[in-house]
């Protein structure tokens, strides 16, 4: 029973460090310093995190296409396994980005339909 608790606490610690990094803090920020902050990310922090995610998705897709073209041209340092794995990573990243976009659009529509 202690293994799942350790795994959960490890995952929670990683989430806290990622939240601190997204809010503009250092990755070595402790939970105490993160708890002292307001808890809400600034608009610039969210926008920069979203842009970084989109740039990573785009980079993964460009890398997969580049490796695919290199494999088609017969490059000796590119294997089919690497091409397929990178294509799947790019696909998963794109699907994730698409779902985030759908959630953002839904949230925007819900907010715009609220009665003030």
N, CA, C and O atoms as CSV, one atom per row, in Angstrom:
chain,resi,resn,atom,element,x,y,z
A,1,UNK,N,N,0.801,-1.199,0.000
A,1,UNK,CA,C,0.000,0.000,0.000
A,1,UNK,C,C,0.842,1.260,0.000
A,1,UNK,O,O,0.358,2.313,-0.414
A,2,UNK,N,N,2.102,1.186,0.456
A,2,UNK,CA,C,2.931,2.388,0.479
A,2,UNK,C,C,3.421,2.774,-0.900
A,2,UNK,O,O,3.685,3.952,-1.140
A,3,UNK,N,N,3.554,1.816,-1.826
A,3,UNK,CA,C,4.016,2.136,-3.168
A,3,UNK,C,C,3.064,3.081,-3.893
A,3,UNK,O,O,3.534,4.071,-4.455
A,4,UNK,N,N,1.745,2.833,-3.914
A,4,UNK,CA,C,0.859,3.783,-4.586
A,4,UNK,C,C,0.876,5.170,-3.934
A,4,UNK,O,O,0.783,6.180,-4.632
A,5,UNK,N,N,0.994,5.226,-2.611
A,5,UNK,CA,C,1.030,6.518,-1.943
A,5,UNK,C,C,2.279,7.279,-2.352
A,5,UNK,O,O,2.218,8.483,-2.604
A,6,UNK,N,N,3.431,6.579,-2.423
A,6,UNK,CA,C,4.658,7.226,-2.859
A,6,UNK,C,C,4.545,7.689,-4.307
A,6,UNK,O,O,5.021,8.770,-4.653
A,7,UNK,N,N,3.922,6.883,-5.145
A,7,UNK,CA,C,3.753,7.264,-6.539
A,7,UNK,C,C,2.841,8.483,-6.660
A,7,UNK,O,O,3.098,9.370,-7.473
A,8,UNK,N,N,1.779,8.532,-5.859
A,8,UNK,CA,C,0.868,9.668,-5.888
A,8,UNK,C,C,1.559,10.913,-5.381
A,8,UNK,O,O,1.408,11.985,-5.968
A,9,UNK,N,N,2.318,10.794,-4.294
A,9,UNK,CA,C,3.008,11.974,-3.773
A,9,UNK,C,C,4.077,12.447,-4.746
A,9,UNK,O,O,4.311,13.651,-4.860
A,10,UNK,N,N,4.728,11.530,-5.449
A,10,UNK,CA,C,5.709,11.916,-6.454
A,10,UNK,C,C,5.036,12.651,-7.612
A,10,UNK,O,O,5.540,13.669,-8.087
A,11,UNK,N,N,3.907,12.131,-8.058
A,11,UNK,CA,C,3.173,12.790,-9.133
A,11,UNK,C,C,2.672,14.155,-8.690
A,11,UNK,O,O,2.704,15.109,-9.467
A,12,UNK,N,N,2.209,14.260,-7.450
A,12,UNK,CA,C,1.747,15.544,-6.927
A,12,UNK,C,C,2.884,16.548,-6.858
A,12,UNK,O,O,2.696,17.725,-7.167
A,13,UNK,N,N,4.059,16.091,-6.454
A,13,UNK,CA,C,5.218,16.973,-6.400
A,13,UNK,C,C,5.590,17.452,-7.799
A,13,UNK,O,O,5.944,18.618,-7.975
A,14,UNK,N,N,5.514,16.574,-8.793
A,14,UNK,CA,C,5.802,16.969,-10.163
A,14,UNK,C,C,4.781,17.990,-10.660
A,14,UNK,O,O,5.143,18.941,-11.354
A,15,UNK,N,N,3.516,17.800,-10.312
A,15,UNK,CA,C,2.483,18.755,-10.717
A,15,UNK,C,C,2.727,20.122,-10.096
A,15,UNK,O,O,2.552,21.147,-10.755
A,16,UNK,N,N,3.133,20.140,-8.823
A,16,UNK,CA,C,3.429,21.413,-8.171
A,16,UNK,C,C,4.602,22.110,-8.845
A,16,UNK,O,O,4.559,23.322,-9.054
A,17,UNK,N,N,5.642,21.369,-9.185
A,17,UNK,CA,C,6.797,21.992,-9.823
A,17,UNK,C,C,6.443,22.488,-11.221
A,17,UNK,O,O,6.927,23.538,-11.643
A,18,UNK,N,N,5.602,21.743,-11.944
A,18,UNK,CA,C,5.172,22.193,-13.267
A,18,UNK,C,C,4.293,23.434,-13.167
A,18,UNK,O,O,4.391,24.335,-14.000
A,19,UNK,N,N,3.438,23.482,-12.153
A,19,UNK,CA,C,2.589,24.654,-11.960
A,19,UNK,C,C,3.427,25.871,-11.607
A,19,UNK,O,O,3.146,26.982,-12.056
A,20,UNK,N,N,4.459,25.654,-10.798
A,20,UNK,CA,C,5.339,26.766,-10.435
A,20,UNK,C,C,6.108,27.250,-11.656
A,20,UNK,O,O,6.314,28.452,-11.825
A,21,UNK,N,N,6.535,26.321,-12.510
A,21,UNK,CA,C,7.256,26.708,-13.715
A,21,UNK,C,C,6.336,27.456,-14.677
A,21,UNK,O,O,6.766,28.415,-15.318
A,22,UNK,N,N,5.085,27.033,-14.786
A,22,UNK,CA,C,4.137,27.708,-15.663
A,22,UNK,C,C,3.781,29.090,-15.147
A,22,UNK,O,O,3.477,29.990,-15.929
A,23,UNK,N,N,3.817,29.260,-13.829
A,23,UNK,CA,C,3.500,30.562,-13.245
A,23,UNK,C,C,4.690,31.507,-13.287
A,23,UNK,O,O,4.578,32.662,-12.874
A,24,UNK,N,N,5.821,31.035,-13.779
A,24,UNK,CA,C,6.986,31.889,-13.908
A,24,UNK,C,C,8.009,31.678,-12.823
A,24,UNK,O,O,9.032,32.363,-12.805
A,25,UNK,N,N,7.764,30.747,-11.912
A,25,UNK,CA,C,8.723,30.443,-10.863
A,25,UNK,C,C,9.767,29.485,-11.360
A,25,UNK,O,O,9.704,29.028,-12.501
A,26,UNK,N,N,10.729,29.172,-10.519
A,26,UNK,CA,C,11.766,28.214,-10.890
A,26,UNK,C,C,11.230,26.795,-10.719
A,26,UNK,O,O,10.249,26.572,-10.009
A,27,UNK,N,N,11.881,25.844,-11.375
A,27,UNK,CA,C,11.440,24.452,-11.273
A,27,UNK,C,C,11.797,23.865,-9.922
A,27,UNK,O,O,11.272,22.815,-9.552
A,28,UNK,N,N,12.680,24.519,-9.174
A,28,UNK,CA,C,13.065,24.007,-7.871
A,28,UNK,C,C,12.242,24.654,-6.757
A,28,UNK,O,O,12.620,24.573,-5.588
A,29,UNK,N,N,11.131,25.288,-7.101
A,29,UNK,CA,C,10.302,25.938,-6.096
A,29,UNK,C,C,9.674,24.897,-5.189
A,29,UNK,O,O,9.225,23.849,-5.653
A,30,UNK,N,N,9.644,25.181,-3.915
A,30,UNK,CA,C,9.061,24.245,-2.965
A,30,UNK,C,C,7.572,24.484,-2.853
A,30,UNK,O,O,7.062,25.508,-3.309
A,31,UNK,N,N,6.879,23.542,-2.248
A,31,UNK,CA,C,5.441,23.678,-2.071
A,31,UNK,C,C,5.083,24.852,-1.185
A,31,UNK,O,O,4.024,25.452,-1.364
A,32,UNK,N,N,5.943,25.198,-0.230
A,32,UNK,CA,C,5.658,26.308,0.664
A,32,UNK,C,C,5.663,27.629,-0.087
A,32,UNK,O,O,4.804,28.479,0.150
A,33,UNK,N,N,6.624,27.812,-0.993
A,33,UNK,CA,C,6.652,29.067,-1.733
A,33,UNK,C,C,5.516,29.118,-2.738
A,33,UNK,O,O,4.972,30.191,-3.002
A,34,UNK,N,N,5.147,27.971,-3.306
A,34,UNK,CA,C,4.028,27.947,-4.243
A,34,UNK,C,C,2.717,28.211,-3.518
A,34,UNK,O,O,1.810,28.817,-4.088
A,35,UNK,N,N,2.602,27.765,-2.267
A,35,UNK,CA,C,1.383,27.996,-1.507
A,35,UNK,C,C,1.253,29.458,-1.115
A,35,UNK,O,O,0.143,29.937,-0.884
A,36,UNK,N,N,2.372,30.180,-1.034
A,36,UNK,CA,C,2.329,31.588,-0.671
A,36,UNK,C,C,1.829,32.464,-1.803
A,36,UNK,O,O,1.397,33.590,-1.559
A,37,UNK,N,N,1.876,31.980,-3.031
A,37,UNK,CA,C,1.412,32.759,-4.164
A,37,UNK,C,C,-0.108,32.712,-4.229
A,37,UNK,O,O,-0.749,31.962,-3.493
A,38,UNK,N,N,-0.675,33.518,-5.116
A,38,UNK,CA,C,-2.123,33.614,-5.204
A,38,UNK,C,C,-2.750,32.342,-5.738
A,38,UNK,O,O,-3.927,32.087,-5.483
A,39,UNK,N,N,-1.994,31.534,-6.474
A,39,UNK,CA,C,-2.530,30.285,-7.002
A,39,UNK,C,C,-3.072,30.427,-8.409
A,39,UNK,O,O,-3.294,29.422,-9.084
A,40,UNK,N,N,-3.292,31.661,-8.874
A,40,UNK,CA,C,-3.797,31.881,-10.219
A,40,UNK,C,C,-2.645,32.327,-11.104
A,40,UNK,O,O,-1.878,33.219,-10.740
A,41,UNK,N,N,-2.530,31.705,-12.260
A,41,UNK,CA,C,-1.470,32.083,-13.188
A,41,UNK,C,C,-1.852,33.373,-13.882
A,41,UNK,O,O,-3.031,33.637,-14.116
A,42,UNK,N,N,-0.871,34.162,-14.206
A,42,UNK,CA,C,-1.131,35.400,-14.918
A,42,UNK,C,C,-1.491,35.081,-16.357
A,42,UNK,O,O,-1.215,33.984,-16.844
A,43,UNK,N,N,-2.106,36.038,-17.036
A,43,UNK,CA,C,-2.497,35.821,-18.425
A,43,UNK,C,C,-1.273,35.594,-19.289
A,43,UNK,O,O,-1.304,34.756,-20.190
A,44,UNK,N,N,-0.183,36.328,-19.032
A,44,UNK,CA,C,1.041,36.137,-19.790
A,44,UNK,C,C,1.635,34.771,-19.547
A,44,UNK,O,O,2.195,34.173,-20.466
A,45,UNK,N,N,1.528,34.259,-18.330
A,45,UNK,CA,C,2.039,32.931,-18.018
A,45,UNK,C,C,1.278,31.856,-18.761
A,45,UNK,O,O,1.874,30.904,-19.265
A,46,UNK,N,N,-0.037,31.998,-18.834
A,46,UNK,CA,C,-0.852,31.028,-19.547
A,46,UNK,C,C,-0.572,31.108,-21.038
A,46,UNK,O,O,-0.432,30.084,-21.706
A,47,UNK,N,N,-0.490,32.319,-21.555
A,47,UNK,CA,C,-0.242,32.488,-22.983
A,47,UNK,C,C,1.122,31.935,-23.368
A,47,UNK,O,O,1.266,31.291,-24.407
A,48,UNK,N,N,2.120,32.185,-22.534
A,48,UNK,CA,C,3.452,31.674,-22.862
A,48,UNK,C,C,3.505,30.151,-22.746
A,48,UNK,O,O,4.183,29.496,-23.537
A,49,UNK,N,N,2.805,29.587,-21.779
A,49,UNK,CA,C,2.761,28.128,-21.644
A,49,UNK,C,C,2.032,27.508,-22.833
A,49,UNK,O,O,2.442,26.460,-23.333
A,50,UNK,N,N,0.953,28.147,-23.287
A,50,UNK,CA,C,0.208,27.651,-24.438
A,50,UNK,C,C,1.051,27.744,-25.701
A,50,UNK,O,O,1.061,26.822,-26.517
A,51,UNK,N,N,1.756,28.853,-25.861
A,51,UNK,CA,C,2.619,29.019,-27.033
A,51,UNK,C,C,3.752,27.994,-27.016
A,51,UNK,O,O,4.088,27.426,-28.055
A,52,UNK,N,N,4.338,27.757,-25.852
A,52,UNK,CA,C,5.405,26.765,-25.759
A,52,UNK,C,C,4.890,25.370,-26.116
A,52,UNK,O,O,5.585,24.599,-26.779
A,53,UNK,N,N,3.678,25.049,-25.678
A,53,UNK,CA,C,3.092,23.747,-26.008
A,53,UNK,C,C,2.841,23.621,-27.506
A,53,UNK,O,O,3.121,22.581,-28.103
A,54,UNK,N,N,2.312,24.682,-28.110
A,54,UNK,CA,C,2.064,24.646,-29.550
A,54,UNK,C,C,3.370,24.567,-30.340
A,54,UNK,O,O,3.444,23.881,-31.360
A,55,UNK,N,N,4.395,25.269,-29.866
A,55,UNK,CA,C,5.693,25.194,-30.527
A,55,UNK,C,C,6.280,23.786,-30.433
A,55,UNK,O,O,6.895,23.304,-31.383
A,56,UNK,N,N,6.088,23.122,-29.281
A,56,UNK,CA,C,6.583,21.755,-29.124
A,56,UNK,C,C,5.842,20.799,-30.056
A,56,UNK,O,O,6.455,19.924,-30.668
A,57,UNK,N,N,4.534,20.966,-30.162
A,57,UNK,CA,C,3.742,20.125,-31.070
A,57,UNK,C,C,4.214,20.329,-32.505
A,57,UNK,O,O,4.388,19.366,-33.252
A,58,UNK,N,N,4.420,21.584,-32.884
A,58,UNK,CA,C,4.888,21.881,-34.235
A,58,UNK,C,C,6.287,21.315,-34.473
A,58,UNK,O,O,6.568,20.776,-35.543
A,59,UNK,N,N,7.150,21.436,-33.487
A,59,UNK,CA,C,8.498,20.888,-33.613
A,59,UNK,C,C,8.496,19.377,-33.755
A,59,UNK,O,O,9.256,18.821,-34.548
A,60,UNK,N,N,7.639,18.709,-32.986
A,60,UNK,CA,C,7.529,17.251,-33.088
A,60,UNK,C,C,7.048,16.835,-34.473
A,60,UNK,O,O,7.540,15.859,-35.039
A,61,UNK,N,N,6.074,17.586,-35.022
A,61,UNK,CA,C,5.576,17.267,-36.353
A,61,UNK,C,C,6.646,17.497,-37.417
A,61,UNK,O,O,6.810,16.689,-38.330
A,62,UNK,N,N,7.371,18.606,-37.290
A,62,UNK,CA,C,8.429,18.881,-38.261
A,62,UNK,C,C,9.538,17.834,-38.193
A,62,UNK,O,O,10.073,17.427,-39.225
A,63,UNK,N,N,9.885,17.396,-36.980
A,63,UNK,CA,C,10.910,16.370,-36.812
A,63,UNK,C,C,10.458,15.052,-37.441
A,63,UNK,O,O,11.244,14.373,-38.101
A,64,UNK,N,N,9.188,14.695,-37.234
A,64,UNK,CA,C,8.668,13.445,-37.786
A,64,UNK,C,C,8.661,13.487,-39.310
A,64,UNK,O,O,9.009,12.502,-39.961
A,65,UNK,N,N,8.267,14.617,-39.878
A,65,UNK,CA,C,8.251,14.739,-41.343
A,65,UNK,C,C,9.678,14.696,-41.896
A,65,UNK,O,O,9.935,14.076,-42.927
A,66,UNK,N,N,10.597,15.361,-41.200
A,66,UNK,CA,C,11.992,15.337,-41.637
A,66,UNK,C,C,12.588,13.945,-41.605
A,66,UNK,O,O,13.291,13.544,-42.532
A,67,UNK,N,N,12.312,13.209,-40.542
A,67,UNK,CA,C,12.816,11.840,-40.459
A,67,UNK,C,C,12.164,10.947,-41.510
A,67,UNK,O,O,12.811,10.057,-42.063
A,68,UNK,N,N,10.886,11.186,-41.784
A,68,UNK,CA,C,10.195,10.405,-42.796
A,68,UNK,C,C,10.821,10.630,-44.170
A,68,UNK,O,O,11.047,9.684,-44.924
A,69,UNK,N,N,11.094,11.889,-44.481
A,69,UNK,CA,C,11.721,12.191,-45.772
A,69,UNK,C,C,13.125,11.605,-45.842
A,69,UNK,O,O,13.531,11.086,-46.882
A,70,UNK,N,N,13.872,11.685,-44.737
A,70,UNK,CA,C,15.221,11.119,-44.716
A,70,UNK,C,C,15.170,9.607,-44.921
A,70,UNK,O,O,16.010,9.052,-45.628
A,71,UNK,N,N,14.198,8.940,-44.313
A,71,UNK,CA,C,14.074,7.492,-44.486
A,71,UNK,C,C,13.718,7.149,-45.928
A,71,UNK,O,O,14.243,6.187,-46.488
A,72,UNK,N,N,12.818,7.940,-46.533
A,72,UNK,CA,C,12.430,7.695,-47.920
A,72,UNK,C,C,13.606,7.873,-48.871
A,72,UNK,O,O,13.698,7.190,-49.891
A,73,UNK,N,N,14.512,8.803,-48.528
A,73,UNK,CA,C,15.677,9.034,-49.378
A,73,UNK,C,C,16.786,8.026,-49.127
A,73,UNK,O,O,17.791,8.016,-49.837
A,74,UNK,N,N,16.607,7.173,-48.114
A,74,UNK,CA,C,17.558,6.096,-47.871
A,74,UNK,C,C,18.702,6.456,-46.937
A,74,UNK,O,O,19.781,5.872,-47.028
A,75,UNK,N,N,18.478,7.415,-46.035
A,75,UNK,CA,C,19.522,7.771,-45.076
A,75,UNK,C,C,19.819,6.568,-44.189
A,75,UNK,O,O,18.909,5.886,-43.719
A,76,UNK,N,N,21.105,6.319,-43.969
A,76,UNK,CA,C,21.492,5.120,-43.219
A,76,UNK,C,C,21.305,5.277,-41.711
A,76,UNK,O,O,21.227,4.277,-40.997
A,77,UNK,N,N,21.231,6.508,-41.215
A,77,UNK,CA,C,21.122,6.720,-39.768
A,77,UNK,C,C,19.681,6.818,-39.276
A,77,UNK,O,O,19.456,7.066,-38.091
A,78,UNK,N,N,18.703,6.630,-40.158
A,78,UNK,CA,C,17.290,6.715,-39.770
A,78,UNK,C,C,16.648,5.349,-39.984
A,78,UNK,O,O,16.658,4.810,-41.091
A,79,UNK,N,N,16.089,4.799,-38.905
A,79,UNK,CA,C,15.430,3.499,-39.028
A,79,UNK,C,C,13.916,3.684,-39.097
A,79,UNK,O,O,13.380,4.713,-38.688
A,80,UNK,N,N,13.256,2.686,-39.613
A,80,UNK,CA,C,11.799,2.729,-39.732
A,80,UNK,C,C,11.149,2.822,-38.364
A,80,UNK,O,O,10.129,3.493,-38.203
A,81,UNK,N,N,11.739,2.145,-37.367
A,81,UNK,CA,C,11.184,2.201,-36.011
A,81,UNK,C,C,11.166,3.628,-35.479
A,81,UNK,O,O,10.171,4.068,-34.904
A,82,UNK,N,N,12.272,4.352,-35.674
A,82,UNK,CA,C,12.340,5.733,-35.203
A,82,UNK,C,C,11.313,6.612,-35.908
A,82,UNK,O,O,10.680,7.462,-35.283
A,83,UNK,N,N,11.153,6.404,-37.206
A,83,UNK,CA,C,10.189,7.186,-37.974
A,83,UNK,C,C,8.778,6.940,-37.454
A,83,UNK,O,O,8.020,7.886,-37.245
A,84,UNK,N,N,8.426,5.683,-37.247
A,84,UNK,CA,C,7.074,5.351,-36.802
A,84,UNK,C,C,6.805,5.874,-35.392
A,84,UNK,O,O,5.717,6.382,-35.116
A,85,UNK,N,N,7.784,5.754,-34.505
A,85,UNK,CA,C,7.606,6.243,-33.136
A,85,UNK,C,C,7.438,7.756,-33.135
A,85,UNK,O,O,6.567,8.284,-32.444
A,86,UNK,N,N,8.264,8.454,-33.902
A,86,UNK,CA,C,8.149,9.911,-33.944
A,86,UNK,C,C,6.846,10.365,-34.596
A,86,UNK,O,O,6.274,11.378,-34.193
A,87,UNK,N,N,6.377,9.633,-35.590
A,87,UNK,CA,C,5.082,9.966,-36.205
A,87,UNK,C,C,3.950,9.792,-35.194
A,87,UNK,O,O,3.030,10.609,-35.145
A,88,UNK,N,N,4.013,8.738,-34.394
A,88,UNK,CA,C,2.987,8.518,-33.388
A,88,UNK,C,C,3.056,9.582,-32.286
A,88,UNK,O,O,2.020,10.045,-31.807
A,89,UNK,N,N,4.267,9.969,-31.883
A,89,UNK,CA,C,4.410,11.034,-30.887
A,89,UNK,C,C,3.809,12.336,-31.407
A,89,UNK,O,O,3.111,13.041,-30.679
A,90,UNK,N,N,4.082,12.645,-32.661
A,90,UNK,CA,C,3.533,13.861,-33.260
A,90,UNK,C,C,2.013,13.790,-33.331
A,90,UNK,O,O,1.329,14.785,-33.089
A,91,UNK,N,N,1.489,12.624,-33.661
A,91,UNK,CA,C,0.040,12.452,-33.747
A,91,UNK,C,C,-0.619,12.610,-32.381
A,91,UNK,O,O,-1.641,13.285,-32.260
A,92,UNK,N,N,-0.037,11.992,-31.352
A,92,UNK,CA,C,-0.584,12.098,-30.000
A,92,UNK,C,C,-0.533,13.546,-29.518
A,92,UNK,O,O,-1.483,14.038,-28.909
A,93,UNK,N,N,0.579,14.221,-29.792
A,93,UNK,CA,C,0.692,15.627,-29.411
A,93,UNK,C,C,-0.340,16.487,-30.103
A,93,UNK,O,O,-0.932,17.370,-29.482
A,94,UNK,N,N,-0.565,16.238,-31.391
A,94,UNK,CA,C,-1.580,16.996,-32.131
A,94,UNK,C,C,-2.974,16.740,-31.586
A,94,UNK,O,O,-3.758,17.675,-31.420
A,95,UNK,N,N,-3.291,15.484,-31.307
A,95,UNK,CA,C,-4.607,15.155,-30.756
A,95,UNK,C,C,-4.812,15.818,-29.397
A,95,UNK,O,O,-5.906,16.292,-29.091
A,96,UNK,N,N,-3.759,15.850,-28.585
A,96,UNK,CA,C,-3.829,16.509,-27.290
A,96,UNK,C,C,-4.093,18.006,-27.470
A,96,UNK,O,O,-4.953,18.575,-26.797
A,97,UNK,N,N,-3.354,18.634,-28.376
A,97,UNK,CA,C,-3.559,20.060,-28.649
A,97,UNK,C,C,-4.957,20.342,-29.154
A,97,UNK,O,O,-5.558,21.358,-28.803
A,98,UNK,N,N,-5.472,19.455,-29.970
A,98,UNK,CA,C,-6.829,19.607,-30.492
A,98,UNK,C,C,-7.864,19.523,-29.372
A,98,UNK,O,O,-8.821,20.297,-29.358
A,99,UNK,N,N,-7.685,18.601,-28.445
A,99,UNK,CA,C,-8.615,18.479,-27.321
A,99,UNK,C,C,-8.544,19.692,-26.394
A,99,UNK,O,O,-9.566,20.141,-25.875
A,100,UNK,N,N,-7.334,20.223,-26.187
A,100,UNK,CA,C,-7.198,21.435,-25.370
A,100,UNK,C,C,-7.912,22.592,-26.046
A,100,UNK,O,O,-8.614,23.360,-25.389
A,101,UNK,N,N,-7.737,22.722,-27.362
A,101,UNK,CA,C,-8.434,23.778,-28.098
A,101,UNK,C,C,-9.947,23.634,-27.974
A,101,UNK,O,O,-10.649,24.623,-27.767
A,102,UNK,N,N,-10.453,22.405,-28.099
A,102,UNK,CA,C,-11.892,22.187,-27.979
A,102,UNK,C,C,-12.404,22.584,-26.598
A,102,UNK,O,O,-13.475,23.179,-26.482
A,103,UNK,N,N,-11.646,22.258,-25.549
A,103,UNK,CA,C,-12.047,22.629,-24.190
A,103,UNK,C,C,-12.029,24.137,-24.014
A,103,UNK,O,O,-12.915,24.694,-23.366
A,104,UNK,N,N,-11.036,24.804,-24.578
A,104,UNK,CA,C,-10.968,26.262,-24.474
A,104,UNK,C,C,-12.139,26.926,-25.196
A,104,UNK,O,O,-12.717,27.888,-24.689
A,105,UNK,N,N,-12.488,26.421,-26.369
A,105,UNK,CA,C,-13.611,26.979,-27.113
A,105,UNK,C,C,-14.917,26.753,-26.354
A,105,UNK,O,O,-15.760,27.648,-26.286
A,106,UNK,N,N,-15.083,25.571,-25.788
A,106,UNK,CA,C,-16.281,25.275,-25.003
A,106,UNK,C,C,-16.376,26.185,-23.783
A,106,UNK,O,O,-17.451,26.695,-23.467
A,107,UNK,N,N,-15.254,26.388,-23.097
A,107,UNK,CA,C,-15.245,27.273,-21.927
A,107,UNK,C,C,-15.568,28.704,-22.336
A,107,UNK,O,O,-16.314,29.394,-21.641
A,108,UNK,N,N,-15.014,29.156,-23.456
A,108,UNK,CA,C,-15.304,30.506,-23.942
A,108,UNK,C,C,-16.785,30.661,-24.260
A,108,UNK,O,O,-17.406,31.655,-23.883
A,109,UNK,N,N,-17.350,29.674,-24.956
A,109,UNK,CA,C,-18.779,29.743,-25.288
A,109,UNK,C,C,-19.637,29.733,-24.031
A,109,UNK,O,O,-20.630,30.457,-23.967
A,110,UNK,N,N,-19.282,28.938,-23.035
A,110,UNK,CA,C,-20.030,28.897,-21.792
A,110,UNK,C,C,-19.987,30.241,-21.078
A,110,UNK,O,O,-20.996,30.703,-20.545
A,111,UNK,N,N,-18.817,30.862,-21.070
A,111,UNK,CA,C,-18.683,32.173,-20.412
A,111,UNK,C,C,-19.475,33.230,-21.163
A,111,UNK,O,O,-20.115,34.078,-20.542
A,112,UNK,N,N,-19.441,33.192,-22.490
A,112,UNK,CA,C,-20.153,34.194,-23.270
A,112,UNK,C,C,-21.676,34.046,-23.155
A,112,UNK,O,O,-22.401,35.018,-23.369
A,113,UNK,N,N,-22.166,32.868,-22.827
A,113,UNK,CA,C,-23.596,32.654,-22.708
A,113,UNK,C,C,-24.121,32.892,-21.295
A,113,UNK,O,O,-25.324,32.787,-21.056
A,114,UNK,N,N,-23.230,33.212,-20.358
A,114,UNK,CA,C,-23.662,33.464,-18.982
A,114,UNK,C,C,-24.434,34.775,-18.900
A,114,UNK,O,O,-24.109,35.755,-19.570
A,115,UNK,N,N,-25.455,34.764,-18.070
A,115,UNK,CA,C,-26.223,35.974,-17.832
A,115,UNK,C,C,-25.506,36.813,-16.781
A,115,UNK,O,O,-25.093,36.304,-15.739
A,116,UNK,N,N,-25.366,38.089,-17.065
A,116,UNK,CA,C,-24.656,38.966,-16.127
A,116,UNK,C,C,-25.633,39.750,-15.301
A,116,UNK,O,O,-25.227,40.545,-14.453
